[in-house]
Amino acid sequence: PGEGIFPPHPVLPPASSRRGGASRPPHSPQTTPRTKNPIPQSGLPITRRDLIPLLPFFALALFFGLLTAALERAHVGAWGPEWAFSPLDRLLIAGRAIWFYAATLVVPARLLFIYPRLTLDAAAPVQYIFPAAAVATLAVLWILRHRLGGGPLVAALFFVGTLVPALGFVNVFPMRYSFVADHFQYHASIGLIALLAAGLTTLLAPIAPRARNALALIVAALAVLTFRQTLIYESPLTLWRATLAGNPDSWMVHVNLAQELLGPYRDRGRPAPPEILDQAESHFRRAVEFAPAVPDTHFSLGMLLADRGDWSAAAIEYQSALDLADAAGRSAFYPDIRNSLGLSLFATGDTDGAIARYHQALAIKSDYPRAWFNLAVAYEKKPDPARALDAYGRALELAPDYAAARYNAANLLRQLGRFDAAIEQYEMLLIQDPARADVHANLAATHFALGRTADALAHYAAAARLDPALRPAIIRSLAPHHLHLPTDN
């Protein structure tokens, strides 16, 4: 057999010659016969003594691997119908994934942030080609290890072995959207990259000067591909649009693109323009079309309908999402659906139904300030002021900067005649935001109710200065008491 892709390490001369002892003179003919095609030596054979020190590392790897799998299931939520694969299905996923990762390393074109989810069909013979080819490749490299050297086999085993956690044998949450992702092979790619580099070096050695130009072209092409890939990450909007162009049937991509379109308006608490709402609704409806059994698609569409003010239609979508989540045993992952359904019921006049949904959401997630706030608003409408104040208090315990909860609580305390407590809440609001005219106006009315006229007039003046539109109403409220704003004196 000839020399392998990875040639043997050079053999050092005898120790005596390295120490300057007696040996053949310099430049003298070799006296040791050479074989024409030496069999490459890849080192001493691995013994039990070599493996024993590695056992703790294998044990740690097994422990943390099992821990990660348990966390993915129990805390991340990687279980349910979307992860219900038979052992044969998982074998097919692994076979396709191995060749996908190898192909994208060799030809890194048409890369996507989210790849299409593979369609599994255990009855289709062609799908068995991929796992069979992977096993056959490893077998051939084993058989030819004396001819090719151990390098190719080691590289392939490293590549496949490092990929094992991401090949579908254990559930990971991203499998909900796709069975493959570029970042899953970052570590594993080292094996194939090293093999390709060594192979090119060996194959092009006879024509090294001319090969430099070809290698330079390859590096330049890779640089261009890398630059083009970076452009899609300019913003989340460009990322999801580029992903949709390469994966138009992904419900997850449609949902995220629509959310990104609405995000700037929702973050500022402003209504989105009609054209943005239309674009987002189109994407949400496509998502429902592609994944009608996924709660997220109905939930996202329901939120859009709520943005439009169509609370009845929103409630229908929320209820569909809730039914799907309950049927899959995944309701614990969706407290937001119950909270949003409560909002829709409240908006349509079903206060008791809304309260029931808020309590359900809080039973799943007790540290949910928004649900406590919504519950307080519903109790305030019933009216049940004691429970409303308690719910506002729970919201503020969880989120002390929750201005809407503090403002509502202060107003309710003032209505109940608990003026000192109301003043305390208003003053805390002004610490958060001294420029709130509505808080100054309500604080002034509270001081006025306690007979603190000077304090009341000072805050009325501040309210009128911050929001001139309030000035006429303030003047009318002071007129029966023959009082004027300080600036009018």
N, C-alpha and C positions, 0 to 999 in steps of 0.2 A: 504493500500500500504506500501511496505517496504522502507528502506532508499535508497536515490538516490546515484549516483556515487559521487556527491559532497555533503557530509554530512553538516548539519546545523552548524553554528558557535556555540561554547559553550556559554551557558547562564551564565552571571555573577551572583553571589549571590546578595541578596538585599543590598541596599546601607548601611543599618544600620549595617549589619554584617561586611561590609568592613570598616566601621568606628569604629568597636569595640563595637557597641551597643548591646542591648539585642537581643539574637537569641538563636537557639538551641545550646547546648554545643557541643564541638568537639566530633567527632566519634559517635554522637547520631544517632539513626535510622532516616531515611528520613520520614518526615510526609506528604510530598506532593506525591499524587499518580502519578504513571508513566504509560503512555500508552505503550503497548507492541511494537508497530511499529509506532512511531510518523511520521507524514507527514513532510518532510523537508521544512524548511522555507527559502526562498531565499531573504528575505528582504521585506521592505515595498513596496506596489504597487507604480509604477511610476505615477506621477500626472502631470498635466499641469504646475504646479509650477516648477517641476524638468526639464521639457523640454524647457521652455522659455529661460533660460540662454544658452542653447545649440544652439539656432537658429542662432546666428551670425556665429558659426563655420560651421554649415551646409550650410549657405549662402556663406561663403568663399570657402568651399570645392566645391560647385556647380560652383562658378565663376572661380576658378582656373582649375577645370575640363573642363569647356567649353573653357577656354583660351588655355589649352593644346591641346584639340581636334582641335581648330582652327589653332594653330601653326603647328601641325602635317600635316594638310592639306595644308596650305598656304606656309609654309617655308620648311618643311621637304619633302613634296611632296607625302603624303599618299592619293592619289586620282588617279582615272583612271581605266582602265579595270581590273587591278590586285586587286582592292578593290571594285569592282562592285558586291556587295552581296545584295540579297533581305533580308527583315526582317526575313523570314523563314530560309534562309541560316545562318544568324547571330545567330539565336536560336540554330541551329544544332552545330555551332562552339562552342557556350557557353557550351552546354551540354557535348560535347566531351572534352573540355578543363577542365571543373570542375573535371571530373573523371580522366583525365590524371594527373592533379596536385596532386590529392589525392593519386593516385596509386604510383607516384614517391616518395611521402613522406613516404608511408608505406614500399615500396620496392624500395629503391634508387639504382637500377641496370640499366645498359645500358643507362646511362645518355649521352646526346649529346650536343655539342655546338649549333648545328642547327638541329632541328628535322624535319622529313619529313612533308611536308605540307599535311594536311588532304584532302581527296577527298570528296567533297560534292555532295550529290545526294538527293534532296528533294523528289524524287519519291521512294526512298528505305525505306520501313517501319522500318528496323532495326536501321536506324540512329536516329529515334525518341526515341529509348529506353533510350538514354543517358540523354537528357533534362527531359524526363518523370521521370526517376529514381531519378534525382536530386531534382525535385519538390516533389516527393513522400517521399524521405528521410526527407526533411524538414518538411513535413506534419506529418509524423510519430513521429518525435522528438517533434513536438508541441503537438500532442495528448498525448504522454507519458511523458510530462514534469513533471507532478505530481508524476509519478512513478520513473522516472530516475533522476529527478532534472532538474533545468534549465541549468546546465552546458553544456551538449551535444548540446542543441539547440543554446545556445549563441555561442559556439565554431564553429558550422557549419555556422551560420549566419555571424559571423565575417570572416570566411574563404571565403565564397562565396561573401559577400559584399565587402571585400577588393580586391577580384579578378575582380570585375565588370569592371574596366577600361581596363583590359587586356583580356576580354572574347569575343571581337569581335563586341561589340555593337557600338563602335566608331573606326574609322580607326587609326591605328598606323603603322608606316613604316615597322616594322619587319614582319607584316602580308604578305608582299610581298614574304617572304621566308618560313615562318612557322607561324602557328596560336598559337603556344605555345613556351615558353622559360623558362628555370629554374628560371632566375632572376625575372620573372614577379610575382612569388609567394613567394619571400623572406619575405615580410611583412605578407602576408596572412597565411603562414605556421605556424605562432605563434599559431593560434587558434587550428589547428589540433594537433600540437605537445603538447600543454597543455592538450588537451583532451586525447590523447594517454597516456601521463605520468600519469594523474589522474586515468584513467581507469586501467592501469597496477598496479598502487599502490593499488587501491581498490581490484582488482581481486586477486592479489597475497598476500594480507595481511595475510590470514590464513596460508600460507606456506612461510612466509617471509624469514626464514633462508635458505630454499632450493631455494627460488626464486632468491636469490642474485647471485648464480652461473649462472643461466639462463640469468639474466640481464647482468652479466659481459660478457657472451658470445655474447650477442646482441651488447653491446658497442664495443667489440673487432672486431666483424664483420663489424660494421659501420666504425671503424677506418681503417680497411684494405681497404674497399671500397673507403674511402676518400683518402688514400695514392695512390691507383691505379688511381684515377681520377686526382690527381695532376700531374701524369707523362705525361699526354697528353699535358699539358701546358708548357712543357720544351722549346718549341719554336713555332713560328707560323707555321712552316712546320709540326711539329709533331701534332699540333692541327688540321690542315686541313686534314692531312692524317687519323687521328683517326676519324674525323667527316665523311670523305668520306666512311670509312669502315662501319659506321652505317647508312649512308644516301647516298647511291651511286647514287641516281637519282636526286640529287639536283643540278640545274645548277649553283646556287650561290657558292656551295662548290667547284665544278670543276673550276670555274673562279678564286676563291681566291687561290686555291692550285696552279694553273698555274701561277698566278701573283707572288706568293711567290717563285716559282722556278726561275722566271725571275728577281725578285727584286734585288738580289745582283749584277747582271750584269748591269741592267738598272741604278741603283743608281751610279755606277762607270763609266757609259758611255762606257762600254765595250760590245762587242758582246757576246752573250751567246754561249756556245759550241753547236754543232749540236744535240747532244743527249738530251740536256736540251730543245732546241727548239722543238725537236720531242715530248718530253713528254708534254710540255706546249701546243703544237698544238693539241695533242690528247685530252687533257682536254677541251680546248676551243671548239673543234668540238663536243664533247659530250654535252657540255653546249648548243650549238646551236640545237643539236638534241632534248634535253629535253625541251628547251624553245625557239622555233623558232620565237615567236612573241615578245620576249623581246629584246629591243634595245641593252642592255648591252652585250648580248652574241655575237652579230655580231660585235659590237664595239671592244670587247676584241680580237676576232679572227682577225679583221682587223689590230690591233696593232701588233699582232704576225707576220702577213704576211708582214707588213712594216719592222719589225725587220729583216726579211729574205731578204728584198730588193725587194719583189714582189709588187711594188706599184700599179699596175693595179688591181690585185686581192684584195689588201687592199682597194682600192677605191670602189670596188663593195660591200664589206662588210660594209664599212662606209655609203655608200648610202642606203643600206638595213636598217641599224640602224636608219639613219635619217628619212627614210620614215615611219618606225614603230613609231618613236617618234612623228613625225608630225601627223600621223593618230590618235594617242592617245591623241593629244593635250598637249604633255609633252615636246615639243622641248625646252622650256625655261630651262629645267633641263639638257640639253645636249649641252652646248657650245663647249665642248671638241670634240664632233663628227664632228662639222663643221670645227674646227681648224685642226683636223687630216685629214679630207677629203681635205682641202686646201693643206696640205703638200703633199698628194698623187698626186693631180692634178699638183702641182708645179713640183714634181719629174718627172712626165710624160710629161712635157713641156707645160701644160695648165696654163700659168701664170695668164691670166685674170680670168679664173675659180677659181684659188686659191685665188686671191684677193677678189673675190665676197664672197667666203666662209669665209675668215677671217673677212670681214666686218659683215657678218651675226653673226659670233661668238661674235664679239665685240658689236653688237647691243643687244645681250642677256646679256653679261657680259663685261662691259666697263673696269673694273679693272682686265684685263687679260694680264699680261706682255708678256707671250709667244706668244699670238696671235698678239700683237703689233709688236713683234720682227719678227715673220714670215711675217707679212704684209710689214714691212720695207724691208726685204730681197727680197720679190716679186717686190716691187716698184723699188728697186735698179737694178733688172734685166731688167725692162721694156725698157729703164731706165727712172726713174722719181726721181732724187736725192732729190728734195725739199720735196716731200711726204715721201721719205724714211727716211730722217733726222727727219722729224716731228714724224714719227712712232717710230723711235729709241728713240727719246726724251720722248715720252709717256711711252715707256717700262721702261726707266730709272727713270722717275718720280715715277712709281709704285714700281720699284725694283732697288734702287740705286746700289746694289751689283751685278747687272746682267752683268757679265763680257763680255759675248759674244756680248750683245747689245752695250756696250761701245766700245769694240774693233772694231766692224764693223762701228760704227759711226765715230770713229777716222780715220779709213782707208778711209772712204768716204770723210771726211773733207779734208784729205791730197790730195786725187785725185782731189778735187774741188779747190785746191790751198789755202784753208783756214788753213794755217799752224799753226798759233798761237792757233786756236781753237783745231786743231788736237793734238798739243803738250799737251794742257791742259788735254785732255781725256787720252792720253797715260800715263801722269804722275799720273793721278788718278788710272789707272790700276796698275801701279807699286806700289802705296801705298797699294792696295789690295793684290798684289802678286809680290814682288820684284824679284822673280826668273823666270819671264817669258822672255825667250830669244827672242821670236818673237816680243814682245812689245819693248824691247830694240833696236832690229834691225830696226823696223819701226820708232821709235822715233829718232834714229840716222839718218836715211834717211831724216826725216823731218827737223832736225837741219841742215843737209848738204844743203838742198834746200834753207835754209835761210842764208847760208854762215857762219854758226856757226861751223866751222871745229873742234875746240877743244871739244865742246859738242858732236858732231857727233862721233868723234873717241873714246871718253870715253864710249859711249853707244854701239858702235860697239865692243869694247873690252869686255864689259860686256856680250853682246850676244854671242860672241865666247867662252868666258869662261863658260857660263851656258850651251851652246849647241855646242860642238866642231864640229858637223856636219855642222853648219852654217859657219864655218871659211873659207873654200875655196870660197864660194860665196861672202863673205865680202871682201876677198883679191882681187878677180876679180873686184868687183865694185870700189875698191879704186885705182887699178892699173892705169887706164887712167888719174887719177889726181895726179899720182906720190906720193901717200900717202900710209902709212903702219900703221898697228895696233900698238898701243903703245908698246906692248910686243915684236914687231919685230924690234924696233929701236936699 
